Structure formats: structure tokens, C-alpha cells
């Protein structure tokens, strides 16, 4: 029992460390995270072939006619998805050392991750050059959360099937 509690505390610590990483990234002013200058220095605009795409995103239009901005937009949203995918996996792993059933572990992991995403977007409203977008929470961050949960459910289903097949062979 003591080992299980120690593992729980280690994973809880790692989860909070990752939450701090998200916080510090969100606390950076936009200018410190702007990758457009890097893209412009490494990629000539005339060689960038991006299909004509327009995305209405929270009262603004993001268009591929401005390829550096479009690539940065996709990069930022991918960062949200990856960040909340990882946070959700960390919560699931942390809660795996509790007596909760899998469904409750998944539910709590979803709720904790989405609550943190909401607080993080609110926090961004106070950071120079940054804005908080509710759509980031309910669409983009939630994508990462759902992907993590789906991955865990699929893995658990395969584990369960493998265990059943092993028992049937014995």
C-alpha cells in the first residue's frame, strides 16, 4: 500500500509540474512566442504552397493567404491539443493509483483537464499581447482531452481482450 501511495504522489507531482509548464508558456507575452519571424527567415513565401483556406475563429478570420500567420495558427492549436492530451494522460496515470474505477478516473481526468484549460485561458487575458478564447477550451483543448481518453479506452480494451484470450487458452 505504501508503494502505491508513493507512486501516486510522484505522478501527482509530475502532473503539477506539467501544469506549471503550461502556465509558464501561457504567461509568455505573444511577442516571445511569435514564430512568424523564424518562419519568414527560413521559408520564402513564394515557395510555400498552402491551399486557399479560411477559418472563422472567435470573431476573426484566419486565412492561408497569409501563410506565416496560418502556419503559426496551426502550430499554436497543435500545441493546445498536445498539451491537454498530455495533461489528461498524466491525470489518468495519477488517478490509476487510487481505488476509483476506470470510468471515474477518466471522468475526473476530463474535468480536471478542462477546468485547468478554462483557468489557463482566463489567465491569458492578463498577459500582454495574449487573449483568452473560450473556443480554445471547448474545441481545441477538449480535442486533446478526448484523444487521450480514447487512447486509454482503446488500450484498456486491448489489454482486457488479451487477458481474456490468455485465460481462455489456459
Buried (B, 14 or more C-beta within 10 A) or exposed (E): EEEEEEBBEEBBEEBEEBBEEBEEEBBBEEEEBBEEEEBEEEEEEEEEEEEEEEEEBEEEEBBBEBBBBBBBBBEEBEBBBEBBBBBBBBBBBBBBBEEEEEEEBBBBBBEBBBEBBBBBBEBBEEBEEBEBBEEBBBBBBBBBBBBBBEBBEEEEEEEEEEEEEEEEEE
